Amino acid sequence: MAETEQGTFAVIGDSGGIGEAIRNQLLEAGHHVIGVSRKGVSEQRSGYQSLVFDAVAHPCDLSNFADQLDGLVYCPGTIRLKPLKGVKREHAFEDFEVNAWGAVQTLQANAALLQKPPNASVVLFSTVAVQTGMPYHTSIAMAKGAVEGLTRTLAAEWSPAIRVNCIAPSLTDTPLAAPMLSSDAKREAAAERHPLKAVGSADGVASLATWLLAGGSDFVTGQVYTADGGMGSIRK
């Protein structure tokens, strides 16, 4: 959609972190946002509707709340770091369900809404650990690898009507990552691992997502964009 047009967007997992930042940026740009999260958001804002729903456990059909969707972003995720010997079947299946299967069933449920406007956009989330091998990331890298495969498959299957892209961040300052940034020493060590000597911000990653959703990215599909401070591509 053109950058100046107003649209309706679904943000799955908007109660905090990157999802919250995406929701706020879309609202500030004048779009209508349907936010979906397990705990909901009490904030009342013009153009915003908050739904309490577990999109991981159940298909999240938004047809009762919108006539069409100009875009959908699926933000739920997990961070589970364990050596291979510590990865349990239930851990791997939970990571897959939250990151990949939840996205699949959400897109299945809302495909008809996304097909109505021209050039609708879907944004999914991966991790830098898929393309850059990192120790202790077995379970999450497998799950997010499935998300990258889903991105490219749907970009082909749904073109030209719907664009599908993915963002692969490195460690980002969100509530989900709080245990890894819980002290000045941990934060400094995390920043030092990146060529840009910083940890990602929710607003920074959200800016890339809102560009893919509604910022004039009409000729972009099937891409996995890294937002990783240079970690995946350069060394210093």
C-alpha positions, 0 to 999 in steps of 0.5 A, a space after each residue: 500500500 502507498 505510504 500515505 494511505 491508511 490501513 488496517 493491520 493485525 499485530 499478533 503479540 502486541 502486549 510488549 517488546 517489538 509487537 508493542 513498538 510496531 503497534 504504536 508506530 502504526 497508530 502514530 502513522 494513522 493506521 487502524 490496529 487490531 492487537 492480539 495477545 494472551 493478556 491483552 492491553 488496557 490502553 485505549 487509543 483511537 484506531 486501536 482494538 485490543 483482543 485477548 486471545 491465545 493465537 498459539 493455542 487456537 486459530 486467531 480468526 479476525 473476520 468478526 473484527 475487520 472487513 479486510 487486513 492490509 497487513 499482519 505481523 506475528 510477533 510471539 517468540 521464545 528464547 530457550 538456550 541450552 546445550 544439545 544434551 539438555 534439549 527435551 522433546 517438549 522444549 523443541 515442540 513448544 518452541 515450534 508451536 509458538 514460533 512457527 505453528 502459531 504463525 501458520 494457523 494465524 495466517 490460515 485463519 486470516 488468508 481471506 482477509 489478507 486477499 481483499 486489499 491490493 498488495 497486503 503484507 505479512 511480516 514474520 520473525 526469525 533470529 540471527 541464529 538461523 543463518 549464523 551458527 551459535 552454540 546453545 541455540 538448537 531448539 530456537 534455531 530449528 523453530 525459526 528456521 521453519 519460519 524462514 522456510 514458511 516465509 519463502 514458501 508463502 511469498 511464492 504461493 501468495 504472490 502477487 496478491 500478498 507479500 511475505 517477509 521476515 525479520 531476523 534480529 539479534 538480541 533486542 532489549 525487550 522483556 523476553 530478553 530481560 534475563 540476558 540483559 539483567 545487569 550492566 555487565 551482561 548488557 556490556 558483554 552483549 553489546 560487545 559481541 556486535 560490530 555496532 557495539 550495541 544491543 538492538 532496540 524494540 523501536 529500531 526493529 519495529 521501524 523495519 517491520 512497519 516499513 515492510 507492512 506499510 512504508 512503501 515496500 510494495 516491491 519486496 517479498 520473500 526476503 529475510 532481513 537481518 537486524 543484528 548490529 552487523 553480527 551475521 555479516 561482518 567481523 571487527 
